[in-house]
Amino acid sequence: MLNKALIVVLSFAVILLSACNNDQPFNRKLWKDADGLDFKYRNTMLNDLLKNRKIKGMKFYQVTDTLGWPQGKKDDYIYYDIVVKYDGYPPSYVKRLFVYFKDSVAVNTKIYEHTAKKKK
């Protein structure tokens, strides 16, 4: 009897923990919502964006219409800040979404993460 109760409790705990992830569906308005440098919803929407939105194949203007104007732009890519932790300069942590283009069509996406090493 004790084993059955333990199995039920552990099963319930696993279900509860798996339901408690912070992911939420992509929402264009919330993606663009920022208070200066902090985009508080982007990290929770990133998985849904990459899994359920077809960024690859979009034209540049379609990407910027969906995600807003990027934080950075180079010849063949743009990037969006997901999380940037400023507790000095340079930031201690950076997470960005890069979208790569060829002939103005998105061909790849990449997540970049960097943690600054503390100087001794």
Backbone atoms as SQL, in Angstrom:
CREATE TABLE atoms (id INTEGER PRIMARY KEY, chain TEXT, resi INTEGER, resn TEXT, atom TEXT, x REAL, y REAL, z REAL);
INSERT INTO atoms VALUES
  (1, 'A', 1, 'MET', 'N', 0.819, -1.193, 0.000),
  (2, 'A', 1, 'MET', 'CA', 0.000, 0.000, 0.000),
  (3, 'A', 1, 'MET', 'C', 0.867, 1.262, 0.000),
  (4, 'A', 2, 'LEU', 'N', 1.933, 1.204, 0.783),
  (5, 'A', 2, 'LEU', 'CA', 2.840, 2.354, 0.858),
  (6, 'A', 2, 'LEU', 'C', 3.502, 2.611, -0.489),
  (7, 'A', 3, 'ASN', 'N', 3.865, 1.554, -1.211),
  (8, 'A', 3, 'ASN', 'CA', 4.495, 1.706, -2.525),
  (9, 'A', 3, 'ASN', 'C', 3.553, 2.363, -3.518),
  (10, 'A', 4, 'LYS', 'N', 2.276, 2.000, -3.514),
  (11, 'A', 4, 'LYS', 'CA', 1.311, 2.611, -4.415),
  (12, 'A', 4, 'LYS', 'C', 1.145, 4.093, -4.113),
  (13, 'A', 5, 'ALA', 'N', 1.087, 4.437, -2.843),
  (14, 'A', 5, 'ALA', 'CA', 0.946, 5.842, -2.450),
  (15, 'A', 5, 'ALA', 'C', 2.171, 6.639, -2.866),
  (16, 'A', 6, 'LEU', 'N', 3.335, 6.047, -2.693),
  (17, 'A', 6, 'LEU', 'CA', 4.575, 6.723, -3.076),
  (18, 'A', 6, 'LEU', 'C', 4.622, 6.943, -4.594),
  (19, 'A', 7, 'ILE', 'N', 4.207, 5.943, -5.362),
  (20, 'A', 7, 'ILE', 'CA', 4.176, 6.066, -6.817),
  (21, 'A', 7, 'ILE', 'C', 3.212, 7.164, -7.243),
  (22, 'A', 8, 'VAL', 'N', 2.046, 7.234, -6.616),
  (23, 'A', 8, 'VAL', 'CA', 1.062, 8.266, -6.950),
  (24, 'A', 8, 'VAL', 'C', 1.615, 9.650, -6.630),
  (25, 'A', 9, 'VAL', 'N', 2.231, 9.803, -5.471),
  (26, 'A', 9, 'VAL', 'CA', 2.788, 11.101, -5.070),
  (27, 'A', 9, 'VAL', 'C', 3.919, 11.512, -6.017),
  (28, 'A', 10, 'LEU', 'N', 4.808, 10.587, -6.352),
  (29, 'A', 10, 'LEU', 'CA', 5.912, 10.913, -7.265),
  (30, 'A', 10, 'LEU', 'C', 5.397, 11.232, -8.660),
  (31, 'A', 11, 'SER', 'N', 4.402, 10.504, -9.131),
  (32, 'A', 11, 'SER', 'CA', 3.814, 10.793, -10.447),
  (33, 'A', 11, 'SER', 'C', 3.193, 12.178, -10.464),
  (34, 'A', 12, 'PHE', 'N', 2.480, 12.519, -9.421),
  (35, 'A', 12, 'PHE', 'CA', 1.868, 13.843, -9.333),
  (36, 'A', 12, 'PHE', 'C', 2.939, 14.936, -9.316),
  (37, 'A', 13, 'ALA', 'N', 4.037, 14.697, -8.600),
  (38, 'A', 13, 'ALA', 'CA', 5.121, 15.684, -8.535),
  (39, 'A', 13, 'ALA', 'C', 5.754, 15.893, -9.902),
  (40, 'A', 14, 'VAL', 'N', 5.956, 14.818, -10.643),
  (41, 'A', 14, 'VAL', 'CA', 6.541, 14.927, -11.987),
  (42, 'A', 14, 'VAL', 'C', 5.617, 15.709, -12.904),
  (43, 'A', 15, 'ILE', 'N', 4.335, 15.413, -12.869),
  (44, 'A', 15, 'ILE', 'CA', 3.367, 16.136, -13.697),
  (45, 'A', 15, 'ILE', 'C', 3.340, 17.609, -13.320),
  (46, 'A', 16, 'LEU', 'N', 3.332, 17.892, -12.042),
  (47, 'A', 16, 'LEU', 'CA', 3.301, 19.278, -11.571),
  (48, 'A', 16, 'LEU', 'C', 4.545, 20.045, -11.998),
  (49, 'A', 17, 'LEU', 'N', 5.703, 19.423, -11.862),
  (50, 'A', 17, 'LEU', 'CA', 6.946, 20.095, -12.256),
  (51, 'A', 17, 'LEU', 'C', 7.025, 20.317, -13.760),
  (52, 'A', 18, 'SER', 'N', 6.554, 19.369, -14.548),
  (53, 'A', 18, 'SER', 'CA', 6.616, 19.549, -16.001),
  (54, 'A', 18, 'SER', 'C', 5.644, 20.614, -16.476),
  (55, 'A', 19, 'ALA', 'N', 4.575, 20.854, -15.723),
  (56, 'A', 19, 'ALA', 'CA', 3.604, 21.881, -16.106),
  (57, 'A', 19, 'ALA', 'C', 4.047, 23.274, -15.677),
  (58, 'A', 20, 'CYS', 'N', 5.101, 23.364, -14.910),
  (59, 'A', 20, 'CYS', 'CA', 5.517, 24.652, -14.343),
  (60, 'A', 20, 'CYS', 'C', 6.632, 25.324, -15.129),
  (61, 'A', 21, 'ASN', 'N', 6.772, 25.027, -16.412),
  (62, 'A', 21, 'ASN', 'CA', 7.777, 25.768, -17.162),
  (63, 'A', 21, 'ASN', 'C', 7.244, 27.169, -17.436),
  (64, 'A', 22, 'ASN', 'N', 8.135, 28.071, -17.730),
  (65, 'A', 22, 'ASN', 'CA', 7.755, 29.474, -17.901),
  (66, 'A', 22, 'ASN', 'C', 7.480, 29.849, -19.346),
  (67, 'A', 23, 'ASP', 'N', 7.460, 28.872, -20.241),
  (68, 'A', 23, 'ASP', 'CA', 7.229, 29.183, -21.651),
  (69, 'A', 23, 'ASP', 'C', 5.807, 29.680, -21.867),
  (70, 'A', 24, 'GLN', 'N', 5.685, 30.602, -22.783),
  (71, 'A', 24, 'GLN', 'CA', 4.362, 31.099, -23.166),
  (72, 'A', 24, 'GLN', 'C', 4.326, 31.265, -24.671),
  (73, 'A', 25, 'PRO', 'N', 3.138, 31.282, -25.247),
  (74, 'A', 25, 'PRO', 'CA', 3.027, 31.444, -26.698),
  (75, 'A', 25, 'PRO', 'C', 3.579, 32.795, -27.157),
  (76, 'A', 26, 'PHE', 'N', 4.118, 32.807, -28.377),
  (77, 'A', 26, 'PHE', 'CA', 4.631, 34.053, -28.940),
  (78, 'A', 26, 'PHE', 'C', 3.494, 35.054, -29.107),
  (79, 'A', 27, 'ASN', 'N', 3.772, 36.289, -28.704),
  (80, 'A', 27, 'ASN', 'CA', 2.821, 37.388, -28.825),
  (81, 'A', 27, 'ASN', 'C', 3.610, 38.592, -29.322),
  (82, 'A', 28, 'ARG', 'N', 3.283, 39.074, -30.507),
  (83, 'A', 28, 'ARG', 'CA', 4.036, 40.168, -31.133),
  (84, 'A', 28, 'ARG', 'C', 4.094, 41.411, -30.244),
  (85, 'A', 29, 'LYS', 'N', 2.976, 41.768, -29.635),
  (86, 'A', 29, 'LYS', 'CA', 2.930, 42.965, -28.800),
  (87, 'A', 29, 'LYS', 'C', 3.829, 42.813, -27.572),
  (88, 'A', 30, 'LEU', 'N', 3.757, 41.663, -26.910),
  (89, 'A', 30, 'LEU', 'CA', 4.600, 41.449, -25.728),
  (90, 'A', 30, 'LEU', 'C', 6.074, 41.315, -26.105),
  (91, 'A', 31, 'TRP', 'N', 6.362, 40.727, -27.281),
  (92, 'A', 31, 'TRP', 'CA', 7.747, 40.600, -27.740),
  (93, 'A', 31, 'TRP', 'C', 8.391, 41.977, -27.853),
  (94, 'A', 32, 'LYS', 'N', 7.635, 42.942, -28.350),
  (95, 'A', 32, 'LYS', 'CA', 8.164, 44.287, -28.564),
  (96, 'A', 32, 'LYS', 'C', 8.156, 45.129, -27.289),
  (97, 'A', 33, 'ASP', 'N', 7.471, 44.673, -26.251),
  (98, 'A', 33, 'ASP', 'CA', 7.338, 45.418, -25.001),
  (99, 'A', 33, 'ASP', 'C', 8.691, 45.486, -24.288),
  (100, 'A', 34, 'ALA', 'N', 9.119, 46.685, -23.979),
  (101, 'A', 34, 'ALA', 'CA', 10.395, 46.874, -23.295),
  (102, 'A', 34, 'ALA', 'C', 10.328, 48.114, -22.424),
  (103, 'A', 35, 'ASP', 'N', 11.103, 48.090, -21.351),
  (104, 'A', 35, 'ASP', 'CA', 11.249, 49.287, -20.531),
  (105, 'A', 35, 'ASP', 'C', 12.719, 49.704, -20.563),
  (106, 'A', 36, 'GLY', 'N', 13.092, 50.306, -21.642),
  (107, 'A', 36, 'GLY', 'CA', 14.492, 50.697, -21.815),
  (108, 'A', 36, 'GLY', 'C', 15.280, 49.573, -22.446),
  (109, 'A', 37, 'LEU', 'N', 16.012, 48.827, -21.632),
  (110, 'A', 37, 'LEU', 'CA', 16.856, 47.754, -22.145),
  (111, 'A', 37, 'LEU', 'C', 16.353, 46.360, -21.790),
  (112, 'A', 38, 'ASP', 'N', 15.276, 46.263, -21.048),
  (113, 'A', 38, 'ASP', 'CA', 14.788, 44.975, -20.573),
  (114, 'A', 38, 'ASP', 'C', 13.567, 44.529, -21.371),
  (115, 'A', 39, 'PHE', 'N', 13.681, 43.369, -21.992),
  (116, 'A', 39, 'PHE', 'CA', 12.563, 42.756, -22.705),
  (117, 'A', 39, 'PHE', 'C', 12.083, 41.594, -21.842),
  (118, 'A', 40, 'LYS', 'N', 11.125, 41.868, -20.959),
  (119, 'A', 40, 'LYS', 'CA', 10.781, 40.899, -19.921),
  (120, 'A', 40, 'LYS', 'C', 10.035, 39.666, -20.409),
  (121, 'A', 41, 'TYR', 'N', 9.478, 39.663, -21.610),
  (122, 'A', 41, 'TYR', 'CA', 8.713, 38.514, -22.087),
  (123, 'A', 41, 'TYR', 'C', 9.441, 37.671, -23.130),
  (124, 'A', 42, 'ARG', 'N', 10.492, 38.179, -23.704),
  (125, 'A', 42, 'ARG', 'CA', 11.125, 37.499, -24.835),
  (126, 'A', 42, 'ARG', 'C', 11.656, 36.113, -24.491),
  (127, 'A', 43, 'ASN', 'N', 12.291, 35.972, -23.354),
  (128, 'A', 43, 'ASN', 'CA', 12.889, 34.691, -23.011),
  (129, 'A', 43, 'ASN', 'C', 11.828, 33.596, -22.870),
  (130, 'A', 44, 'THR', 'N', 10.661, 33.948, -22.351),
  (131, 'A', 44, 'THR', 'CA', 9.599, 32.953, -22.177),
  (132, 'A', 44, 'THR', 'C', 8.891, 32.626, -23.485),
  (133, 'A', 45, 'MET', 'N', 9.012, 33.477, -24.492),
  (134, 'A', 45, 'MET', 'CA', 8.370, 33.243, -25.784),
  (135, 'A', 45, 'MET', 'C', 9.317, 32.660, -26.824),
  (136, 'A', 46, 'LEU', 'N', 10.599, 32.632, -26.532),
  (137, 'A', 46, 'LEU', 'CA', 11.599, 32.250, -27.529),
  (138, 'A', 46, 'LEU', 'C', 11.382, 30.834, -28.067),
  (139, 'A', 47, 'ASN', 'N', 11.153, 29.867, -27.189),
  (140, 'A', 47, 'ASN', 'CA', 10.957, 28.487, -27.651),
  (141, 'A', 47, 'ASN', 'C', 9.760, 28.374, -28.586),
  (142, 'A', 48, 'ASP', 'N', 8.647, 29.011, -28.229),
  (143, 'A', 48, 'ASP', 'CA', 7.466, 28.956, -29.081),
  (144, 'A', 48, 'ASP', 'C', 7.731, 29.640, -30.416),
  (145, 'A', 49, 'LEU', 'N', 8.421, 30.769, -30.380),
  (146, 'A', 49, 'LEU', 'CA', 8.745, 31.488, -31.610),
  (147, 'A', 49, 'LEU', 'C', 9.535, 30.604, -32.572),
  (148, 'A', 50, 'LEU', 'N', 10.571, 29.955, -32.066),
  (149, 'A', 50, 'LEU', 'CA', 11.428, 29.149, -32.930),
  (150, 'A', 50, 'LEU', 'C', 10.763, 27.840, -33.347),
  (151, 'A', 51, 'LYS', 'N', 9.922, 27.306, -32.503),
  (152, 'A', 51, 'LYS', 'CA', 9.290, 26.022, -32.805),
  (153, 'A', 51, 'LYS', 'C', 8.075, 26.171, -33.717),
  (154, 'A', 52, 'ASN', 'N', 7.273, 27.196, -33.500),
  (155, 'A', 52, 'ASN', 'CA', 5.979, 27.288, -34.176),
  (156, 'A', 52, 'ASN', 'C', 5.865, 28.393, -35.217),
  (157, 'A', 53, 'ARG', 'N', 6.831, 29.267, -35.308),
  (158, 'A', 53, 'ARG', 'CA', 6.828, 30.320, -36.335),
  (159, 'A', 53, 'ARG', 'C', 7.879, 29.982, -37.359),
  (160, 'A', 54, 'LYS', 'N', 7.577, 30.170, -38.580),
  (161, 'A', 54, 'LYS', 'CA', 8.511, 29.842, -39.660),
  (162, 'A', 54, 'LYS', 'C', 9.318, 31.079, -40.044),
  (163, 'A', 55, 'ILE', 'N', 10.358, 31.365, -39.280),
  (164, 'A', 55, 'ILE', 'CA', 11.203, 32.525, -39.573),
  (165, 'A', 55, 'ILE', 'C', 12.008, 32.276, -40.849),
  (166, 'A', 56, 'LYS', 'N', 12.539, 31.061, -40.971),
  (167, 'A', 56, 'LYS', 'CA', 13.282, 30.724, -42.188),
  (168, 'A', 56, 'LYS', 'C', 12.329, 30.834, -43.369),
  (169, 'A', 57, 'GLY', 'N', 12.785, 31.532, -44.389),
  (170, 'A', 57, 'GLY', 'CA', 11.962, 31.738, -45.572),
  (171, 'A', 57, 'GLY', 'C', 11.254, 33.085, -45.578),
  (172, 'A', 58, 'MET', 'N', 11.201, 33.754, -44.414),
  (173, 'A', 58, 'MET', 'CA', 10.589, 35.081, -44.373),
  (174, 'A', 58, 'MET', 'C', 11.521, 36.100, -45.011),
  (175, 'A', 59, 'LYS', 'N', 10.948, 37.089, -45.622),
  (176, 'A', 59, 'LYS', 'CA', 11.721, 38.217, -46.143),
  (177, 'A', 59, 'LYS', 'C', 12.050, 39.140, -44.967),
  (178, 'A', 60, 'PHE', 'N', 13.070, 39.985, -45.169),
  (179, 'A', 60, 'PHE', 'CA', 13.520, 40.886, -44.111),
  (180, 'A', 60, 'PHE', 'C', 12.355, 41.694, -43.527),
  (181, 'A', 61, 'TYR', 'N', 11.528, 42.279, -44.393),
  (182, 'A', 61, 'TYR', 'CA', 10.448, 43.121, -43.901),
  (183, 'A', 61, 'TYR', 'C', 9.414, 42.306, -43.115),
  (184, 'A', 62, 'GLN', 'N', 9.243, 41.017, -43.437),
  (185, 'A', 62, 'GLN', 'CA', 8.311, 40.179, -42.687),
  (186, 'A', 62, 'GLN', 'C', 8.847, 39.886, -41.286),
  (187, 'A', 63, 'VAL', 'N', 10.155, 39.654, -41.193),
  (188, 'A', 63, 'VAL', 'CA', 10.771, 39.412, -39.887),
  (189, 'A', 63, 'VAL', 'C', 10.635, 40.646, -39.013),
  (190, 'A', 64, 'THR', 'N', 10.967, 41.826, -39.566),
  (191, 'A', 64, 'THR', 'CA', 10.887, 43.042, -38.752),
  (192, 'A', 64, 'THR', 'C', 9.448, 43.436, -38.461),
  (193, 'A', 65, 'ASP', 'N', 8.511, 43.069, -39.316),
  (194, 'A', 65, 'ASP', 'CA', 7.105, 43.308, -39.017),
  (195, 'A', 65, 'ASP', 'C', 6.653, 42.433, -37.854),
  (196, 'A', 66, 'THR', 'N', 7.124, 41.208, -37.816),
  (197, 'A', 66, 'THR', 'CA', 6.745, 40.268, -36.755),
  (198, 'A', 66, 'THR', 'C', 7.469, 40.565, -35.446),
  (199, 'A', 67, 'LEU', 'N', 8.778, 40.807, -35.516),
  (200, 'A', 67, 'LEU', 'CA', 9.596, 40.937, -34.309),
  (201, 'A', 67, 'LEU', 'C', 9.968, 42.376, -33.956),
  (202, 'A', 68, 'GLY', 'N', 9.648, 43.318, -34.815),
  (203, 'A', 68, 'GLY', 'CA', 10.054, 44.693, -34.555),
  (204, 'A', 68, 'GLY', 'C', 11.454, 44.944, -35.076),
  (205, 'A', 69, 'TRP', 'N', 11.906, 46.179, -34.908),
  (206, 'A', 69, 'TRP', 'CA', 13.237, 46.533, -35.382),
  (207, 'A', 69, 'TRP', 'C', 14.277, 45.893, -34.468),
  (208, 'A', 70, 'PRO', 'N', 15.338, 45.297, -35.020),
  (209, 'A', 70, 'PRO', 'CA', 16.330, 44.589, -34.213),
  (210, 'A', 70, 'PRO', 'C', 17.213, 45.532, -33.404),
  (211, 'A', 71, 'GLN', 'N', 17.885, 44.972, -32.417),
  (212, 'A', 71, 'GLN', 'CA', 18.831, 45.746, -31.622),
  (213, 'A', 71, 'GLN', 'C', 20.150, 45.939, -32.364),
  (214, 'A', 72, 'GLY', 'N', 20.418, 45.081, -33.335),
  (215, 'A', 72, 'GLY', 'CA', 21.643, 45.198, -34.113),
  (216, 'A', 72, 'GLY', 'C', 21.458, 44.637, -35.508),
  (217, 'A', 73, 'LYS', 'N', 22.284, 45.154, -36.447),
  (218, 'A', 73, 'LYS', 'CA', 22.168, 44.740, -37.841),
  (219, 'A', 73, 'LYS', 'C', 23.550, 44.800, -38.482),
  (220, 'A', 74, 'LYS', 'N', 23.889, 43.738, -39.191),
  (221, 'A', 74, 'LYS', 'CA', 25.114, 43.698, -39.995),
  (222, 'A', 74, 'LYS', 'C', 24.712, 43.358, -41.419),
  (223, 'A', 75, 'ASP', 'N', 25.677, 43.108, -42.279),
  (224, 'A', 75, 'ASP', 'CA', 25.393, 42.848, -43.690),
  (225, 'A', 75, 'ASP', 'C', 24.443, 41.671, -43.908),
  (226, 'A', 76, 'ASP', 'N', 24.698, 40.552, -43.236),
  (227, 'A', 76, 'ASP', 'CA', 23.907, 39.356, -43.517),
  (228, 'A', 76, 'ASP', 'C', 23.117, 38.839, -42.309),
  (229, 'A', 77, 'TYR', 'N', 23.031, 39.591, -41.237),
  (230, 'A', 77, 'TYR', 'CA', 22.230, 39.154, -40.087),
  (231, 'A', 77, 'TYR', 'C', 21.718, 40.344, -39.284),
  (232, 'A', 78, 'ILE', 'N', 20.682, 40.043, -38.499),
  (233, 'A', 78, 'ILE', 'CA', 20.179, 40.977, -37.499),
  (234, 'A', 78, 'ILE', 'C', 20.096, 40.209, -36.185),
  (235, 'A', 79, 'TYR', 'N', 20.034, 40.937, -35.070),
  (236, 'A', 79, 'TYR', 'CA', 19.858, 40.226, -33.805),
  (237, 'A', 79, 'TYR', 'C', 18.911, 40.986, -32.890),
  (238, 'A', 80, 'TYR', 'N', 18.272, 40.183, -32.041),
  (239, 'A', 80, 'TYR', 'CA', 17.334, 40.684, -31.046),
  (240, 'A', 80, 'TYR', 'C', 17.839, 40.285, -29.667),
  (241, 'A', 81, 'ASP', 'N', 17.926, 41.250, -28.760),
  (242, 'A', 81, 'ASP', 'CA', 18.287, 40.939, -27.388),
  (243, 'A', 81, 'ASP', 'C', 17.136, 40.179, -26.737),
  (244, 'A', 82, 'ILE', 'N', 17.478, 39.095, -26.086),
  (245, 'A', 82, 'ILE', 'CA', 16.504, 38.311, -25.338),
  (246, 'A', 82, 'ILE', 'C', 16.661, 38.628, -23.859),
  (247, 'A', 83, 'VAL', 'N', 17.884, 38.484, -23.356),
  (248, 'A', 83, 'VAL', 'CA', 18.205, 38.821, -21.967),
  (249, 'A', 83, 'VAL', 'C', 19.568, 39.488, -21.967),
  (250, 'A', 84, 'VAL', 'N', 19.671, 40.622, -21.300),
  (251, 'A', 84, 'VAL', 'CA', 20.958, 41.280, -21.088),
  (252, 'A', 84, 'VAL', 'C', 20.988, 41.716, -19.628),
  (253, 'A', 85, 'LYS', 'N', 21.973, 41.205, -18.887),
  (254, 'A', 85, 'LYS', 'CA', 22.099, 41.559, -17.469),
  (255, 'A', 85, 'LYS', 'C', 23.257, 42.540, -17.302),
  (256, 'A', 86, 'TYR', 'N', 22.878, 43.751, -16.962),
  (257, 'A', 86, 'TYR', 'CA', 23.866, 44.810, -16.742),
  (258, 'A', 86, 'TYR', 'C', 24.106, 44.954, -15.250),
  (259, 'A', 87, 'ASP', 'N', 25.274, 44.533, -14.801),
  (260, 'A', 87, 'ASP', 'CA', 25.707, 44.841, -13.449),
  (261, 'A', 87, 'ASP', 'C', 27.142, 45.336, -13.537),
  (262, 'A', 88, 'GLY', 'N', 27.337, 46.205, -14.495),
  (263, 'A', 88, 'GLY', 'CA', 28.633, 46.758, -14.833),
  (264, 'A', 88, 'GLY', 'C', 28.801, 46.657, -16.338),
  (265, 'A', 89, 'TYR', 'N', 29.978, 47.044, -16.791),
  (266, 'A', 89, 'TYR', 'CA', 30.248, 46.933, -18.212),
  (267, 'A', 89, 'TYR', 'C', 31.486, 46.085, -18.402),
  (268, 'A', 90, 'PRO', 'N', 31.514, 45.163, -19.285),
  (269, 'A', 90, 'PRO', 'CA', 30.426, 44.741, -20.174),
  (270, 'A', 90, 'PRO', 'C', 29.343, 43.989, -19.392),
  (271, 'A', 91, 'PRO', 'N', 28.208, 43.734, -20.015),
  (272, 'A', 91, 'PRO', 'CA', 27.145, 43.004, -19.320),
  (273, 'A', 91, 'PRO', 'C', 27.647, 41.638, -18.850),
  (274, 'A', 92, 'SER', 'N', 27.125, 41.175, -17.721),
  (275, 'A', 92, 'SER', 'CA', 27.565, 39.885, -17.185),
  (276, 'A', 92, 'SER', 'C', 26.942, 38.708, -17.924),
  (277, 'A', 93, 'TYR', 'N', 25.820, 38.948, -18.603),
  (278, 'A', 93, 'TYR', 'CA', 25.156, 37.864, -19.341),
  (279, 'A', 93, 'TYR', 'C', 24.402, 38.448, -20.521),
  (280, 'A', 94, 'VAL', 'N', 24.536, 37.791, -21.670),
  (281, 'A', 94, 'VAL', 'CA', 23.840, 38.220, -22.890),
  (282, 'A', 94, 'VAL', 'C', 23.262, 36.988, -23.574),
  (283, 'A', 95, 'LYS', 'N', 21.998, 37.084, -23.954),
  (284, 'A', 95, 'LYS', 'CA', 21.346, 36.048, -24.759),
  (285, 'A', 95, 'LYS', 'C', 20.660, 36.767, -25.906),
  (286, 'A', 96, 'ARG', 'N', 20.970, 36.346, -27.138),
  (287, 'A', 96, 'ARG', 'CA', 20.441, 37.018, -28.323),
  (288, 'A', 96, 'ARG', 'C', 19.938, 35.993, -29.332),
  (289, 'A', 97, 'LEU', 'N', 18.962, 36.432, -30.123),
  (290, 'A', 97, 'LEU', 'CA', 18.479, 35.665, -31.259),
  (291, 'A', 97, 'LEU', 'C', 19.046, 36.300, -32.519),
  (292, 'A', 98, 'PHE', 'N', 19.823, 35.550, -33.268),
  (293, 'A', 98, 'PHE', 'CA', 20.365, 36.012, -34.546),
  (294, 'A', 98, 'PHE', 'C', 19.527, 35.429, -35.670),
  (295, 'A', 99, 'VAL', 'N', 19.219, 36.258, -36.661),
  (296, 'A', 99, 'VAL', 'CA', 18.523, 35.817, -37.869),
  (297, 'A', 99, 'VAL', 'C', 19.437, 36.150, -39.038),
  (298, 'A', 100, 'TYR', 'N', 19.838, 35.115, -39.779),
  (299, 'A', 100, 'TYR', 'CA', 20.759, 35.275, -40.903),
  (300, 'A', 100, 'TYR', 'C', 19.978, 35.321, -42.213),
  (301, 'A', 101, 'PHE', 'N', 20.439, 36.170, -43.138),
  (302, 'A', 101, 'PHE', 'CA', 19.749, 36.399, -44.405),
  (303, 'A', 101, 'PHE', 'C', 20.665, 36.122, -45.585),
  (304, 'A', 102, 'LYS', 'N', 20.049, 35.704, -46.680),
  (305, 'A', 102, 'LYS', 'CA', 20.719, 35.626, -47.978),
  (306, 'A', 102, 'LYS', 'C', 19.718, 36.166, -48.986),
  (307, 'A', 103, 'ASP', 'N', 20.119, 37.189, -49.718),
  (308, 'A', 103, 'ASP', 'CA', 19.234, 37.840, -50.690),
  (309, 'A', 103, 'ASP', 'C', 17.928, 38.293, -50.033),
  (310, 'A', 104, 'SER', 'N', 18.037, 38.867, -48.843),
  (311, 'A', 104, 'SER', 'CA', 16.909, 39.407, -48.075),
  (312, 'A', 104, 'SER', 'C', 15.890, 38.359, -47.628),
  (313, 'A', 105, 'VAL', 'N', 16.283, 37.084, -47.613),
  (314, 'A', 105, 'VAL', 'CA', 15.416, 36.012, -47.131),
  (315, 'A', 105, 'VAL', 'C', 16.112, 35.333, -45.952),
  (316, 'A', 106, 'ALA', 'N', 15.376, 35.136, -44.845),
  (317, 'A', 106, 'ALA', 'CA', 15.936, 34.493, -43.663),
  (318, 'A', 106, 'ALA', 'C', 16.285, 33.041, -43.984),
  (319, 'A', 107, 'VAL', 'N', 17.539, 32.665, -43.720),
  (320, 'A', 107, 'VAL', 'CA', 17.993, 31.311, -44.022),
  (321, 'A', 107, 'VAL', 'C', 18.363, 30.514, -42.769),
  (322, 'A', 108, 'ASN', 'N', 18.543, 31.201, -41.641),
  (323, 'A', 108, 'ASN', 'CA', 18.938, 30.498, -40.422),
  (324, 'A', 108, 'ASN', 'C', 18.687, 31.378, -39.203),
  (325, 'A', 109, 'THR', 'N', 18.487, 30.720, -38.062),
  (326, 'A', 109, 'THR', 'CA', 18.414, 31.415, -36.788),
  (327, 'A', 109, 'THR', 'C', 19.400, 30.753, -35.836),
  (328, 'A', 110, 'LYS', 'N', 19.877, 31.526, -34.886),
  (329, 'A', 110, 'LYS', 'CA', 20.841, 30.994, -33.922),
  (330, 'A', 110, 'LYS', 'C', 20.667, 31.736, -32.604),
  (331, 'A', 111, 'ILE', 'N', 20.752, 30.996, -31.518),
  (332, 'A', 111, 'ILE', 'CA', 20.737, 31.596, -30.185),
  (333, 'A', 111, 'ILE', 'C', 22.185, 31.744, -29.724),
  (334, 'A', 112, 'TYR', 'N', 22.524, 32.949, -29.292),
  (335, 'A', 112, 'TYR', 'CA', 23.863, 33.236, -28.781),
  (336, 'A', 112, 'TYR', 'C', 23.738, 33.543, -27.301),
  (337, 'A', 113, 'GLU', 'N', 24.563, 32.892, -26.497),
  (338, 'A', 113, 'GLU', 'CA', 24.615, 33.190, -25.062),
  (339, 'A', 113, 'GLU', 'C', 26.065, 33.399, -24.655),
  (340, 'A', 114, 'HIS', 'N', 26.276, 34.389, -23.811),
  (341, 'A', 114, 'HIS', 'CA', 27.622, 34.693, -23.340),
  (342, 'A', 114, 'HIS', 'C', 27.559, 35.152, -21.890),
  (343, 'A', 115, 'THR', 'N', 28.411, 34.548, -21.078),
  (344, 'A', 115, 'THR', 'CA', 28.563, 34.971, -19.695),
  (345, 'A', 115, 'THR', 'C', 29.961, 35.539, -19.540),
  (346, 'A', 116, 'ALA', 'N', 30.046, 36.763, -19.035),
  (347, 'A', 116, 'ALA', 'CA', 31.349, 37.404, -18.876),
  (348, 'A', 116, 'ALA', 'C', 32.133, 36.738, -17.749),
  (349, 'A', 117, 'LYS', 'N', 33.409, 36.545, -17.985),
  (350, 'A', 117, 'LYS', 'CA', 34.276, 35.998, -16.947),
  (351, 'A', 117, 'LYS', 'C', 34.708, 37.117, -16.029),
  (352, 'A', 118, 'LYS', 'N', 34.708, 36.840, -14.752),
  (353, 'A', 118, 'LYS', 'CA', 35.130, 37.858, -13.785),
  (354, 'A', 118, 'LYS', 'C', 36.647, 37.996, -13.809),
  (355, 'A', 119, 'LYS', 'N', 37.090, 39.237, -13.789),
  (356, 'A', 119, 'LYS', 'CA', 38.517, 39.514, -13.771),
  (357, 'A', 119, 'LYS', 'C', 39.044, 39.324, -12.364),
  (358, 'A', 120, 'LYS', 'N', 40.263, 38.788, -12.276),
  (359, 'A', 120, 'LYS', 'CA', 40.876, 38.568, -10.961),
  (360, 'A', 120, 'LYS', 'C', 41.763, 39.715, -10.596);
